[in-house]
Amino acid sequence: MKKIYLFLLILISMVSTVNTARAGWPIGKYRNLVIPSFNYYTSKDTWDQNGDKIKGKPGAGFTSYSFGLYAGYGITRRLDAIVNVLYPMQYSAYRDGSNNLVKQNSQGLGDLQAGLSYNLFNFGYTSFLSVMGSAIIPLYDTTKTVALGYASYGAELKLMYSGAIDKSWLKGYYNLEVGYRRYFADQGPNVIIYTASMGVPLGRRNQMSVELSGQNSYSINKSFNPNLAVNRDYRFTKGALNYGHTFTRRFSVFLSGFYTFTGRNTGQGYGGSVQSIFKL
């Protein structure tokens, strides 16, 4: 059972992205999980407010590079403390009414997400139902016009169900999540987030997983900004393919690629990430 526990911890950690603390599998009492990462996203075309695809004009688009750090600590066997922070570098360009190319860029510390994850139930120690509550704290000056986030404090509540798949025809794991995120500003937004993923081992040291995830965000501010990071009323769904290699029991490296294939008031783009998993 202990071997299954460690194997699943590695697998579910594989599909954890740095913009949100994810996966319902407990870290373990007095254990630490540290995930530094580099993330990339680019978009040339967009979807308008009706969900119709708009071809990008020459030179226009949005690109984001970001460094992330996710850290988790097992307070007890059921209770974990989670901290997650990003340092984004964002570049956007658009054509104004005179067809002039206008460029904008921003970089700096973004929002800090910190909270607690609690395992509500386990089913034979092979599947776990957990709940997580966290606060969202902007690390930039919210009194100034910035493009690193919504310049607002917020909170998130998430329900997570993760476990092993042990069938004669399929071995691996699954991870299901649904959550609600609220920003405490007059324009919100209110965001519904969801994720479904499944992974399988490729030998003893390699893993592969597929993931479907997205967000539905609602706000009275329905305007479109070329800097996609600050749009408030939008939706998107994306698919991802992830690959990981375990070098030791305490160190793994994972690669991920994704593509957004449907949306509204957002970009049609693609990207990827490189993550290192350290279990201390």
VODO-596074 format. One record per residue (C-alpha): residue number from 1; residue in one letter; x, y, z. Coordinates in steps of 0.5 Angstrom, whole numbers, plus 500, padded with zeros to 3 digits. Each point is the difference from the previous one (the first is absolute). Example, Ala and Ser with C-alpha at 12.3 -4.5 7.8 and 13.67 -1.06 7.14 Angstrom:
2
[pt 1; 'A'; [525; 491; 516]];
[pt 2; 'S'; [502; 507; 498]];
END
This chain:
280
[pt 1; 'M'; [500; 500; 500]];
[pt 2; 'K'; [506; 505; 502]];
[pt 3; 'K'; [503; 499; 493]];
[pt 4; 'I'; [493; 501; 497]];
[pt 5; 'Y'; [499; 507; 504]];
[pt 6; 'L'; [507; 502; 498]];
[pt 7; 'F'; [499; 499; 492]];
[pt 8; 'L'; [493; 503; 500]];
[pt 9; 'L'; [503; 506; 504]];
[pt 10; 'I'; [505; 501; 494]];
[pt 11; 'L'; [495; 499; 495]];
[pt 12; 'I'; [495; 505; 502]];
[pt 13; 'S'; [506; 505; 502]];
[pt 14; 'M'; [501; 499; 492]];
[pt 15; 'V'; [494; 504; 498]];
[pt 16; 'S'; [500; 505; 505]];
[pt 17; 'T'; [501; 507; 497]];
[pt 18; 'V'; [503; 506; 503]];
[pt 19; 'N'; [494; 505; 500]];
[pt 20; 'T'; [496; 496; 505]];
[pt 21; 'A'; [501; 495; 505]];
[pt 22; 'R'; [497; 493; 498]];
[pt 23; 'A'; [499; 493; 501]];
[pt 24; 'G'; [496; 496; 506]];
[pt 25; 'W'; [506; 496; 502]];
[pt 26; 'P'; [503; 501; 507]];
[pt 27; 'I'; [507; 502; 500]];
[pt 28; 'G'; [501; 496; 506]];
[pt 29; 'K'; [502; 502; 507]];
[pt 30; 'Y'; [506; 505; 501]];
[pt 31; 'R'; [502; 499; 493]];
[pt 32; 'N'; [501; 506; 495]];
[pt 33; 'L'; [499; 500; 493]];
[pt 34; 'V'; [503; 506; 496]];
[pt 35; 'I'; [499; 501; 492]];
[pt 36; 'P'; [504; 506; 497]];
[pt 37; 'S'; [497; 501; 492]];
[pt 38; 'F'; [501; 504; 494]];
[pt 39; 'N'; [494; 501; 496]];
[pt 40; 'Y'; [498; 502; 493]];
[pt 41; 'Y'; [494; 503; 496]];
[pt 42; 'T'; [499; 503; 494]];
[pt 43; 'S'; [494; 502; 496]];
[pt 44; 'K'; [499; 504; 493]];
[pt 45; 'D'; [492; 498; 499]];
[pt 46; 'T'; [494; 502; 505]];
[pt 47; 'W'; [493; 498; 501]];
[pt 48; 'D'; [495; 506; 501]];
[pt 49; 'Q'; [495; 501; 505]];
[pt 50; 'N'; [495; 495; 496]];
[pt 51; 'G'; [506; 494; 499]];
[pt 52; 'D'; [501; 502; 493]];
[pt 53; 'K'; [507; 499; 498]];
[pt 54; 'I'; [504; 507; 498]];
[pt 55; 'K'; [506; 499; 495]];
[pt 56; 'G'; [506; 504; 503]];
[pt 57; 'K'; [502; 507; 497]];
[pt 58; 'P'; [507; 500; 497]];
[pt 59; 'G'; [505; 501; 506]];
[pt 60; 'A'; [495; 499; 505]];
[pt 61; 'G'; [499; 495; 506]];
[pt 62; 'F'; [502; 498; 507]];
[pt 63; 'T'; [506; 496; 503]];
[pt 64; 'S'; [501; 499; 507]];
[pt 65; 'Y'; [506; 497; 504]];
[pt 66; 'S'; [500; 498; 507]];
[pt 67; 'F'; [504; 497; 505]];
[pt 68; 'G'; [496; 497; 506]];
[pt 69; 'L'; [501; 497; 507]];
[pt 70; 'Y'; [496; 495; 503]];
[pt 71; 'A'; [501; 497; 507]];
[pt 72; 'G'; [496; 495; 504]];
[pt 73; 'Y'; [501; 498; 508]];
[pt 74; 'G'; [497; 494; 503]];
[pt 75; 'I'; [497; 503; 507]];
[pt 76; 'T'; [497; 493; 501]];
[pt 77; 'R'; [498; 494; 496]];
[pt 78; 'R'; [494; 504; 498]];
[pt 79; 'L'; [501; 507; 500]];
[pt 80; 'D'; [505; 503; 495]];
[pt 81; 'A'; [502; 508; 500]];
[pt 82; 'I'; [501; 502; 493]];
[pt 83; 'V'; [504; 507; 497]];
[pt 84; 'N'; [500; 501; 493]];
[pt 85; 'V'; [503; 507; 496]];
[pt 86; 'L'; [501; 502; 493]];
[pt 87; 'Y'; [505; 505; 497]];
[pt 88; 'P'; [497; 501; 493]];
[pt 89; 'M'; [503; 504; 494]];
[pt 90; 'Q'; [495; 502; 495]];
[pt 91; 'Y'; [500; 503; 494]];
[pt 92; 'S'; [494; 502; 496]];
[pt 93; 'A'; [499; 504; 493]];
[pt 94; 'Y'; [494; 503; 496]];
[pt 95; 'R'; [498; 504; 495]];
[pt 96; 'D'; [496; 507; 501]];
[pt 97; 'G'; [495; 503; 496]];
[pt 98; 'S'; [505; 503; 496]];
[pt 99; 'N'; [503; 493; 499]];
[pt 100; 'N'; [506; 502; 504]];
[pt 101; 'L'; [504; 494; 504]];
[pt 102; 'V'; [499; 502; 507]];
[pt 103; 'K'; [505; 496; 505]];
[pt 104; 'Q'; [499; 499; 507]];
[pt 105; 'N'; [504; 496; 505]];
[pt 106; 'S'; [500; 498; 508]];
[pt 107; 'Q'; [504; 496; 504]];
[pt 108; 'G'; [501; 499; 508]];
[pt 109; 'L'; [497; 496; 505]];
[pt 110; 'G'; [493; 498; 499]];
[pt 111; 'D'; [495; 497; 505]];
[pt 112; 'L'; [502; 496; 506]];
[pt 113; 'Q'; [495; 494; 501]];
[pt 114; 'A'; [500; 497; 507]];
[pt 115; 'G'; [496; 495; 504]];
[pt 116; 'L'; [498; 493; 503]];
[pt 117; 'S'; [498; 494; 497]];
[pt 118; 'Y'; [497; 494; 504]];
[pt 119; 'N'; [498; 493; 499]];
[pt 120; 'L'; [493; 499; 501]];
[pt 121; 'F'; [500; 493; 498]];
[pt 122; 'N'; [504; 494; 498]];
[pt 123; 'F'; [498; 494; 497]];
[pt 124; 'G'; [504; 494; 501]];
[pt 125; 'Y'; [506; 505; 500]];
[pt 126; 'T'; [500; 500; 492]];
[pt 127; 'S'; [495; 505; 499]];
[pt 128; 'F'; [499; 507; 504]];
[pt 129; 'L'; [495; 505; 500]];
[pt 130; 'S'; [503; 507; 503]];
[pt 131; 'V'; [498; 507; 500]];
[pt 132; 'M'; [504; 506; 500]];
[pt 133; 'G'; [499; 507; 502]];
[pt 134; 'S'; [505; 506; 498]];
[pt 135; 'A'; [501; 507; 500]];
[pt 136; 'I'; [502; 504; 494]];
[pt 137; 'I'; [505; 506; 502]];
[pt 138; 'P'; [503; 505; 494]];
[pt 139; 'L'; [507; 501; 501]];
[pt 140; 'Y'; [500; 507; 496]];
[pt 141; 'D'; [498; 507; 502]];
[pt 142; 'T'; [492; 499; 499]];
[pt 143; 'T'; [500; 508; 500]];
[pt 144; 'K'; [503; 500; 493]];
[pt 145; 'T'; [498; 498; 493]];
[pt 146; 'V'; [504; 494; 499]];
[pt 147; 'A'; [499; 494; 496]];
[pt 148; 'L'; [502; 494; 504]];
[pt 149; 'G'; [493; 498; 503]];
[pt 150; 'Y'; [493; 503; 502]];
[pt 151; 'A'; [504; 504; 506]];
[pt 152; 'S'; [495; 497; 504]];
[pt 153; 'Y'; [500; 495; 506]];
[pt 154; 'G'; [496; 494; 499]];
[pt 155; 'A'; [498; 493; 503]];
[pt 156; 'E'; [499; 493; 497]];
[pt 157; 'L'; [497; 494; 502]];
[pt 158; 'K'; [501; 493; 496]];
[pt 159; 'L'; [498; 493; 501]];
[pt 160; 'M'; [505; 495; 497]];
[pt 161; 'Y'; [499; 492; 499]];
[pt 162; 'S'; [507; 496; 499]];
[pt 163; 'G'; [501; 493; 500]];
[pt 164; 'A'; [503; 494; 496]];
[pt 165; 'I'; [498; 496; 494]];
[pt 166; 'D'; [501; 492; 501]];
[pt 167; 'K'; [497; 496; 495]];
[pt 168; 'S'; [502; 494; 496]];
[pt 169; 'W'; [500; 505; 494]];
[pt 170; 'L'; [502; 506; 503]];
[pt 171; 'K'; [505; 503; 505]];
[pt 172; 'G'; [501; 507; 502]];
[pt 173; 'Y'; [496; 506; 504]];
[pt 174; 'Y'; [495; 505; 499]];
[pt 175; 'N'; [499; 507; 503]];
[pt 176; 'L'; [493; 504; 500]];
[pt 177; 'E'; [500; 507; 502]];
[pt 178; 'V'; [494; 505; 500]];
[pt 179; 'G'; [501; 507; 504]];
[pt 180; 'Y'; [497; 507; 501]];
[pt 181; 'R'; [505; 506; 500]];
[pt 182; 'R'; [497; 507; 502]];
[pt 183; 'Y'; [504; 507; 499]];
[pt 184; 'F'; [498; 505; 505]];
[pt 185; 'A'; [499; 506; 496]];
[pt 186; 'D'; [494; 503; 497]];
[pt 187; 'Q'; [501; 497; 493]];
[pt 188; 'G'; [502; 493; 503]];
[pt 189; 'P'; [501; 496; 497]];
[pt 190; 'N'; [496; 493; 502]];
[pt 191; 'V'; [504; 494; 497]];
[pt 192; 'I'; [498; 493; 499]];
[pt 193; 'I'; [506; 495; 499]];
[pt 194; 'Y'; [500; 493; 498]];
[pt 195; 'T'; [505; 495; 499]];
[pt 196; 'A'; [500; 492; 498]];
[pt 197; 'S'; [506; 496; 498]];
[pt 198; 'M'; [503; 493; 500]];
[pt 199; 'G'; [507; 497; 500]];
[pt 200; 'V'; [503; 494; 498]];
[pt 201; 'P'; [507; 497; 502]];
[pt 202; 'L'; [505; 499; 494]];
[pt 203; 'G'; [505; 495; 504]];
[pt 204; 'R'; [502; 502; 507]];
[pt 205; 'R'; [503; 507; 499]];
[pt 206; 'N'; [496; 503; 494]];
[pt 207; 'Q'; [493; 502; 500]];
[pt 208; 'M'; [495; 503; 495]];
[pt 209; 'S'; [493; 504; 502]];
[pt 210; 'V'; [495; 503; 496]];
[pt 211; 'E'; [496; 506; 503]];
[pt 212; 'L'; [493; 504; 498]];
[pt 213; 'S'; [499; 507; 504]];
[pt 214; 'G'; [497; 506; 500]];
[pt 215; 'Q'; [497; 507; 503]];
[pt 216; 'N'; [494; 503; 500]];
[pt 217; 'S'; [500; 507; 502]];
[pt 218; 'Y'; [495; 505; 501]];
[pt 219; 'S'; [500; 508; 501]];
[pt 220; 'I'; [496; 506; 499]];
[pt 221; 'N'; [506; 502; 496]];
[pt 222; 'K'; [500; 497; 494]];
[pt 223; 'S'; [505; 504; 496]];
[pt 224; 'F'; [506; 496; 496]];
[pt 225; 'N'; [507; 502; 502]];
[pt 226; 'P'; [506; 498; 495]];
[pt 227; 'N'; [503; 498; 507]];
[pt 228; 'L'; [496; 494; 501]];
[pt 229; 'A'; [502; 499; 507]];
[pt 230; 'V'; [496; 506; 502]];
[pt 231; 'N'; [493; 498; 496]];
[pt 232; 'R'; [495; 499; 505]];
[pt 233; 'D'; [494; 497; 496]];
[pt 234; 'Y'; [502; 494; 496]];
[pt 235; 'R'; [501; 492; 500]];
[pt 236; 'F'; [504; 495; 497]];
[pt 237; 'T'; [502; 493; 499]];
[pt 238; 'K'; [506; 497; 499]];
[pt 239; 'G'; [503; 493; 499]];
[pt 240; 'A'; [507; 498; 503]];
[pt 241; 'L'; [505; 494; 499]];
[pt 242; 'N'; [505; 499; 505]];
[pt 243; 'Y'; [507; 496; 501]];
[pt 244; 'G'; [504; 499; 506]];
[pt 245; 'H'; [506; 496; 502]];
[pt 246; 'T'; [502; 498; 507]];
[pt 247; 'F'; [508; 501; 501]];
[pt 248; 'T'; [499; 498; 507]];
[pt 249; 'R'; [495; 499; 506]];
[pt 250; 'R'; [501; 507; 501]];
[pt 251; 'F'; [501; 504; 494]];
[pt 252; 'S'; [496; 500; 493]];
[pt 253; 'V'; [500; 504; 494]];
[pt 254; 'F'; [493; 501; 496]];
[pt 255; 'L'; [498; 503; 493]];
[pt 256; 'S'; [493; 502; 498]];
[pt 257; 'G'; [497; 503; 494]];
[pt 258; 'F'; [493; 503; 499]];
[pt 259; 'Y'; [496; 503; 495]];
[pt 260; 'T'; [493; 504; 501]];
[pt 261; 'F'; [495; 498; 495]];
[pt 262; 'T'; [494; 503; 502]];
[pt 263; 'G'; [499; 507; 504]];
[pt 264; 'R'; [496; 507; 500]];
[pt 265; 'N'; [503; 507; 501]];
[pt 266; 'T'; [507; 496; 501]];
[pt 267; 'G'; [506; 498; 495]];
[pt 268; 'Q'; [501; 494; 496]];
[pt 269; 'G'; [507; 498; 502]];
[pt 270; 'Y'; [504; 494; 502]];
[pt 271; 'G'; [506; 500; 505]];
[pt 272; 'G'; [504; 495; 505]];
[pt 273; 'S'; [504; 499; 506]];
[pt 274; 'V'; [506; 497; 503]];
[pt 275; 'Q'; [499; 498; 508]];
[pt 276; 'S'; [505; 497; 505]];
[pt 277; 'I'; [497; 496; 505]];
[pt 278; 'F'; [504; 500; 507]];
[pt 279; 'K'; [497; 496; 506]];
[pt 280; 'L'; [504; 501; 506]];
END
